[in-house]
Amino acid sequence: MSDEVTAEILTTHILDLARDGKRLDGRAPDEYRPISVDPGFVSTADGSALARIGHTAVVCGVKIELGKPFPDTPNAGVLTTNAELIPLSSPMFEPGPPHPRAIEVSRVVDRAIRAAEAIDLTKLCVTPGEKTWVCYVDIHVIDHSGNIIDAALLAALGALAHAKMPNARFGVADADAPLQLNHAPVENTFVRLGDTIVVDPSVDEERAAQGRLTVATDETGRVVAMQKGLIGAFSPDDVRDVVERAFRHGERMRKIAQA
C-alpha cells in the first residue's frame, strides 16, 4: 500500500474520530499532552530550558552580549529570535536552507514576546546610540511530534525567565543579575478536524487538519498575538471559543514554564 493511500486512510480515521469527540491517542478535544519545562538545560547559555509537550521536545538557549543598537532605536536593546528544525527531529526536515516551518516558528514566537512586551528593551540600553545588550533567543526542535509552536514559546519563556545578564563578563557591573521579564506570553494552538476544533495537535492531526489557529495570551488577560495557518476557515464564534480555551490553558502553562 502506498504512503499516499495510507495517509488518506489515517486522515479519514482521524476525522471520523473527531466527529465523535475522540482522538487517536485517547485525549479529549480540549486536552493537552503532558507538559514539562526544565530550566538550565544548557549550562553554557545565559538562560536555557527544555520544553516537552508529549513527545515533542524543544530546547531554547538565550545568549546575551554587548552590541550596537539599531539606528532607528538608539535607546533600546536588540532581541533576535531564531528557530532551527534539526533533521533528526523528523523525517520531513532536511539539511540546507531554513525550512519554511522554521521561519514560521521563529516569527510567531518572536511576535508573541514582542507584542506582550515581555522584555522592556529600553532597559537593555547601556549607552544610547553606542552600546546595548543584544538578546539572542535560539530555538532548536529536537523531536517533532506535533505542535512545535507551543513548545517553542514554552522553551523560550522558560529560558528567559531563568536568564542572567552577564554583567561581570562584559565589565558592565561587578555581579550578574536576572534578566527582567515583565510579562509571560504563552501560545496555544488549535486545529480544525471537520466540525471539531482540538487543542495541541499531534503530527497526524496536523496532517489531517483543515485549519490551524494559534493564540498568544499573557497573564494580564490580553490576547497579544494570533497566527492563522492552513487553508480552513474559523467563524467568529470559533475564534471566541478558541480564545476562551487559550486563556484557560495559558494560565496553567505559564506556571509550568516559570517554576
Stockholm file with secondary structure:
# STOCKHOLM 1.0

chainA/1-259         MSDEVTAEILTTHILDLARDGKRLDGRAPDEYRPISVDPGFVSTADGSALARIGHTAVVCGVKIELGKPFPDTPNAGVLTTNAELIPLSSPMFEPGPPHPRAIEVSRVVDRAIRAAEAIDLTKLCVTPGEKTWVCYVDIHVIDHSGNIIDAALLAALGALAHAKMPNARFGVADADAPLQLNHAPVENTFVRLGDTIVVDPSVDEERAAQGRLTVATDETGRVVAMQKGLIGAFSPDDVRDVVERAFRHGERMRKIAQA
#=GR chainA/1-259 SS CCHHHHHHHHHHHHHHHHHTTCCTTSCCTTCCCCEEEEECCSTTSSEEEEEEETTEEEEEEEEEEEECCCTTCTTSCEEEEEEEECGGGCTTCCSSSCCHHHHHHHHHHHHHHHHTTCSCGGGGEEETTTEEEEEEEEEEEEECSSCHHHHHHHHHHHHHHTCEECHHHHTSSSSCEECCCCCCCEEEEEEEETTEEEESCCHHHHHHCSEEEEEEECTTSCEEEEEEESSCCCCHHHHHHHHHHHHHHHHHHHHHHHC
#=GC SS_cons         CCHHHHHHHHHHHHHHHHHTTCCTTSCCTTCCCCEEEEECCSTTSSEEEEEEETTEEEEEEEEEEEECCCTTCTTSCEEEEEEEECGGGCTTCCSSSCCHHHHHHHHHHHHHHHHTTCSCGGGGEEETTTEEEEEEEEEEEEECSSCHHHHHHHHHHHHHHTCEECHHHHTSSSSCEECCCCCCCEEEEEEEETTEEEESCCHHHHHHCSEEEEEEECTTSCEEEEEEESSCCCCHHHHHHHHHHHHHHHHHHHHHHHC
//
